[in-house]
Amino acid sequence: MNSRESQLQAFDRLLTIMDELRAQCPWDKKQTMQTLRHLTIEETYELGDAILDNDLEEIKKELGDVLLHIVFYAKIGSETNHFDMADVANDICDKLINRHPHIYGNVVVKDEEEVKQNWERIKLKEGKKSVLEGVPKGLPALVKANRIQDKVAGVGFDWEKPEQVWEKVQEELEEFQEEVKDGNLDAMEAEFGDVLFSMVNYARFLNINPENALERTNKKFIKRFQYLENKAKENGKALKDMTLGEMDVFWEEAKTI
């Protein structure tokens, strides 16, 4: 692995290249924080995909893309004298030190849960009006539900054991089924949301990341369906002309691969 000196040299090289691109490249000169935003989101999702695939080579590349965006934003901030890369780095360093008094102070914690609770209490002392302020509005709903539950659990608003949460899941399922019987779409949607929220909470108690779990299923389904498509094509058939029984044969094959 590279030494600390080599790592710092590499980072300095990136900062230098960013300066050169911003000064000389027509595309880089034109970019703003607003034009970069959607690209940053895309790069973050690509990093997430690589992590789910456990593709370390791809993770390395995607981390580079995300790092480039961080440096790009800092460069733009420096041009208006609002902040530069040093300000960004020092700000996060100060935050980490302040929020880890069990490392940089005299606070004693017994486990990870106490660390999370201290973290939320410190954020409130820093001026946050709500523990939920730190949950981005633009997060996908499933991720947002998980983060909301994590946040409120950090200040003690939580169930005591998984069995209680599972009972809540069953209760929400029953309420959802009642609305399905009545056929009121708006009420059905509201209750279905409650079912999902309670399932996310149950997953949290089992140390399952619901976003990762669902994405694994998405990938599994895509792989099996594409196998089905390929097998149908090999047999000179179109899926729309096949019976469910015929398709199921290939679907079961796909499960064994």
N, C-alpha and C positions, 0 to 999 in steps of 0.2 A: 504494500500500500504506500501511497505518497506521504511524505513527511509533512508536518504542519507548514514548513517553509514553502514546500512545493504547492500545497493547497492555496496558500496566500498568493503565491505568484500566479497561479492559474486564475484566481479571482481578479487579481489586478489586470491580467491580460484581457479578461472579459470586459472589465470596466473601460479599458483603453479601446477595445474594438467597438464598444457601444458609443463612445465619444466620436470615433471616426465615422461610424455609420450614420449617426445623427447629423454630422456635419457634411457628409459627402453623398450619401445615398438618397435619391429622390423619394423612394418609398418610405424609408425610415424618417426622413425629415418631415414628412407629411403627417405622421401618426400623432394622435392625441390619446389621452387616457380613455376617452369615449370610444374611439375607433379600435383600441386594443382590447376593450372589455370582453367582447364576445369571443375573441380569439383566446383570451386567457381562460375563459370558461371551458372552451373546447380542449385546450391543452390539459387542463386539470382533469377532465373526463378521460382523456387518453391515458394520463398517468394512472387514473383509477382502474382502467381496463388492464393495463400492464401489471398492476399489483394483483388484481384478481386472477390473472393468468400465471402469476408468479414467474414472469419473464424478466429476469434480472437485467439482462442486456437492454431490453426495451425500457425498463424502469429507469435505468441510467440515462438513456436518451431523452425520455420524457421529463425527467428531473431537470435536465439541461434546458429544455424548452421553457419550463415553468420559471427556472432561475433567470433566464433571459428576460422574461416578462417583468419580473421583479426589478431587475436592473434597469429596464426600459422605463418603468414608471418612476423610479428614483431619478433617472436622468431628466425626465420631463419636469419633475418637481424641482430639480435644481435650477432649471432654466428660468423659473419664476421666483427663485429664491425662497421657496416654501420649505423644501427639505431636500437632502441628498442621501446617498447610500449610507453614509456614516450615521446620519440622523435615524434612518430606518433601523439599522443594526443596533445602535445604542438604545433606541426606544424599546425594542423587544428584549434586550439584555436587562434593562432596568425593570421591565415588567416581570420577567422571569425571576429576578432576584427578589423583588417585592412580594411575589406570589408563592415563593418557596421559603418561608421563614423557618421551616424545619431543616433547611440546608444552610441558609445564610443568616439565620437568627437563632434564637434559643427556644423556639417552639418544638414540642415533642409530639409526634404522631405515631399511632400504633399500626396503621395500615393505609392502603390506597384510598379507602372510603373517607377517612379523616382528611386526607390530602385534598380530595375533591370538595369536601364540605368547607375547608379552610379557604380554598380557591374562590368559592362563591361568596363567602363572607367578606373576603378582602376586596372583591370587585364592588360590593355594595359600599364599602368604606371609601372606595376610590371615587364615589359619586354616582354610581349606577342607581337609577330609581327602581329598577326591577331586575330580578335575576334572569328574566327572559329578554332583556334588551340585547343580549349578545347573540340571539338567534336571528340570522339573516332572513329578511322577508322573502328573498328570492330563492331560498332553498327548495328543492323538490319536496313535496308534501310528506313522503315517507321518511326522508332524512330529517325534516323539520320536526316531525312527531317524536322521533328518537331523541333529538337534541333537547326538545322541550321537557321530556320526561327526565332526561339526565340532569338538566338544570334544576328542576324543582326538587328532585331527589337529593341534590346537593345541599339543600337547606332543610331536609327532613320531611318534605311532603311526599311520602311514599308508603307503599304497602310493606308489611313486615316479612311476608314469605310468599313464594311463588304460587302456593295453593290458593291464596286469596285472589291473586291476579287471574288465575284460571277460572275461578268462580265468576269473576267479573266478565271474562270473555264469554262464558256460557250464558250469562244474564243478557249481555248485549246481543248475542246470537238469537236468543228467544225474542227479544224486542224487535229485532230486524225481521224475523219470520212473521211476527204479528203484522207489521207494516206491509210485508209482501202479500199477505192474505187480503189486506184492505185495498191494495193496489194504488196507494197514494205515492206517486213517484218522488215527490219532494221529501216526504217523510221517510221513504225507503232509503234515499240517498243519505239523509242525516243519520239514520241508524246504521247504515253500512259504514259510514265514516267512524262511528263509535266502535264498531266491530274491529276495524283496521287499527284504530288507536289503541284499543285494549290488547290486540294481538302484538303490536309493536312493544307495548309495555311488558307483556309476558316474555317476549323474546329477550328483552333487556335483562329480566330476572334470570334467564337461562344463559346469559352471556353470549347471546346470538346477535350479530349485527343484522337487522332486518333488510337493510339495503343490499348487503353482500349476499344474503341468503336468496333474496328475490332475483338478483342479477345472475347468481349461479343457476337458478332454475331457468331464467331466460336463455342463457347460453346453452344449457342442456337441451331445451326445447328446440332452439334453432338448429343445433347439430343433428338432432333426430329427424326434424322435419326436412332438412336438406338431404339427409340420407334417403328419406322417403321419396323426395322429388327425383333424386338421381336414379333410384331403383325403378321408379315408374318410367323414366325416360329410357333406361336400358331395355325395358320390356315393351317399348313403343307405345306407352299409354300416357294419357293426360290425366292428371289428378281428378279433374272435374268429371271424368267419365268412369272413374273407379268407384266401387262400392266401399263403404266404411270397412267391411270385412276384409276386402282386398288390401286396403291401405293399412289395416291393423297388422297384417302379416309382416309388412316391412317395418312398421313401427316397433313391433316386438323384436325384430332383428336388430334394429338400431340400439335398443336397450342393452344388447350384449356386447356392443363395440366399446 
